[in-house]
Amino acid sequence: MDPCCLDLSKPLPPLVKAFDCASELTALRGMAPVFAVWKTKRALNIGSEKRLREAIELIHGCVSEMIQRSLEGAVN
């Protein structure tokens, strides 16, 4: 599957945006002075943790779809 992320004439695919978002938010977790802040946000599903959860769900969905397509192609 070609996500066409190297074609600058097209908008970035949702998978690329979600991956970038997840990477950035995960890095910000490591820089947080108090880990309890992001853990609380995660428990309440608010703010950056909500965005991270949504991005990860999108990534998992896209990867699952790619795997499924690959398995279907192997069978045919």
N, C-alpha and C positions, 0 to 999 in steps of 0.2 A: 504494500500500500504506500503510495507516494502522497504525503501530506501537502506537497507543493509549497513548502515553507521557504524554498530558495528563490521562488519566483516573486520578485519584488513588486510586480505589477498587480498581484493579487493580495487581498487582505490576509493576515495571519490566520491560520486555522484555529478553531477553539482548543484543540489539543495542545498546540504550541503555547497559546496564551495561558492555559491552565497549568502547564508544566512550569512556565516561567513564574507564575503567581505562587505555586506551591514551593518552588525552590527559594524564592525571596522570603516568603513567610516563615519557612523552616529556618533559614539563616537568621532571621530576626529573633526567633525563639532563643537561639544560642547567645544572642547579644543582650537578651533581657536581663536586667540586674536581679530580678526576683522571679524564679521559675513559677511561683504560686500564681502570678498574674496570668500567664498564658494557660496554666492548668485550670484556673477558675473560668476564664473565657471559654476554654474547651468544654468544661462541664456544663456551662450555660448556653453553649453554642451561639456565641455573640462575637461581633467584631471580626478581627483577623482570623480567629479560629473557625468562625462560620465560613469565611471565604476559603480557608484552607481545606475544610471538609468538602465544600462544593467542588473545589478544583480537583481534589483527590478522587472524588466520585466520578467526575468527568474523565479523568485519566484512566481509571479502572474500567469504565465503560468502553472507552476507545480501544484499550489494550485487549479487553475481552472480545470485542468485535473483530479485531485483527487476528486473534488466535482462532476464533470460530471460522473466519474466512479461510485461514491457512489450513485448518483441518478439513474443511469442505473441499478445498482444492486438492488436498492429498488423497481424498477418497475418490474424487472424480477422475 
